[in-house]
Amino acid sequence: MKKIANRDARAYVACRQPFVGSNMFAEWRDNDSRYVVYSYGKHFPMYIWTEGHWYGNADKYSRTTSKHQSQCRPLTEGGVKFLSNNLMYTLAVEGFTGLVKYRLNGGEV
């Protein structure tokens, strides 16, 4: 993966290219079905692109992570749908199938 300055992250996110910045990174998951941008580790997915839509993490984690979120926020006409960290983590790891299972087992909306 290409090492970049955090200030350049938005351009990589716009093109959905993997990168490594300073305490943030992005990768494709599950045979390129989901592009996920993380802050500090896989426990906090900031943004996910899947099925032609962007999803963003609505939760706050730290001041630095908030800065990461603004540095790489996708600029898109369709906007970003914000979800809780629990839902974002499930979407990052298991995709939409995982979200359905999560909801069927009593998880949040």
C-alpha positions as MATLAB code, in Angstrom:
seq = 'MKKIANRDARAYVACRQPFVGSNMFAEWRDNDSRYVVYSYGKHFPMYIWTEGHWYGNADKYSRTTSKHQSQCRPLTEGGVKFLSNNLMYTLAVEGFTGLVKYRLNGGEV';
ca = [
       0.000    0.000    0.000;
       1.121    3.525   -0.737;
       2.263    5.646    2.241;
       0.745    9.137    2.057;
       0.348   12.317    4.099;
      -3.036   12.497    5.828;
      -3.820   15.755    4.025;
      -3.804   13.757    0.752;
      -6.194   11.063    1.984;
      -9.372   12.549    0.484;
      -8.005   12.133   -3.055;
      -7.292    8.446   -2.388;
     -10.726    7.965   -0.825;
     -12.383    9.647   -3.825;
     -10.721    7.091   -6.125;
     -11.171    4.282   -3.567;
      -7.446    3.464   -3.599;
      -5.758    1.658   -0.693;
      -3.330    3.792    1.329;
      -1.504    4.083    4.634;
      -1.338    7.475    6.330;
      -0.383    8.532    9.813;
      -2.646    6.382   12.006;
      -5.230    5.940    9.250;
      -5.450    3.542    6.341;
      -7.830    2.196    3.706;
      -8.212   -1.224    2.132;
     -10.525   -3.325    0.011;
     -12.224   -6.215    1.831;
     -13.846   -9.465    0.709;
     -12.719   -9.677   -2.897;
     -13.096   -5.941   -3.435;
     -16.744   -5.766   -2.383;
     -16.136   -3.118    0.327;
     -13.661   -0.236    0.527;
     -13.050    0.629    4.186;
     -11.187    3.618    5.668;
      -9.969    3.166    9.266;
      -8.572    5.336   12.034;
      -5.991    3.752   14.353;
      -7.113    0.194   13.633;
      -9.916   -1.998   12.427;
     -12.006   -1.311   15.544;
     -13.081    2.089   14.130;
     -14.076    2.091   10.444;
     -14.600    5.749    9.533;
     -16.044    5.321    6.029;
     -17.209    2.367    3.948;
     -18.060    2.305    0.260;
     -20.164   -0.668   -0.791;
     -22.977   -1.352   -3.224;
     -22.434    2.104   -4.770;
     -23.002    4.056   -1.520;
     -20.896    5.681    1.198;
     -21.471    5.008    4.897;
     -19.851    6.990    7.691;
     -19.247    6.424   11.380;
     -21.526    8.679   13.444;
     -19.705    7.950   16.721;
     -16.920   10.018   18.220;
     -13.694    8.339   19.309;
     -10.985   10.963   19.878;
      -9.978   14.416   18.740;
      -7.404   12.902   16.382;
      -9.930   10.494   14.874;
     -12.332   13.413   14.329;
      -9.539   15.130   12.406;
      -8.981   11.944   10.377;
     -12.701   11.864    9.583;
     -12.640   15.401    8.223;
      -9.404   14.814    6.269;
     -10.787   11.861    4.341;
     -14.546   12.534    4.236;
     -15.864   11.459    0.830;
     -17.274   14.279   -1.256;
     -20.178   12.713   -3.077;
     -23.436   13.887   -4.608;
     -25.377   11.111   -2.911;
     -24.049   12.071    0.501;
     -22.925    9.774    3.291;
     -25.328    7.723    5.419;
     -24.108    7.730    9.008;
     -24.330    4.641   11.220;
     -23.168    3.774   14.736;
     -19.733    2.252   15.245;
     -21.338   -1.151   15.976;
     -23.148   -1.125   12.638;
     -20.093    0.199   10.776;
     -17.877   -2.502   12.272;
     -20.398   -5.201   11.328;
     -20.688   -3.804    7.794;
     -16.889   -3.653    7.441;
     -16.339   -7.214    8.638;
     -19.435   -9.065    7.420;
     -21.095   -6.878    4.779;
     -24.848   -6.436    4.431;
     -25.469  -10.097    5.273;
     -23.830   -9.471    8.633;
     -26.025   -6.415    9.234;
     -29.167   -8.458    8.625;
     -27.990  -11.162   11.048;
     -27.101   -8.482   13.596;
     -30.617   -6.997   13.380;
     -32.314  -10.419   13.510;
     -30.401  -11.133   16.703;
     -31.747   -7.971   18.350;
     -29.025   -5.482   17.412;
     -29.717   -1.772   17.116;
     -31.380   -0.175   14.120;
];
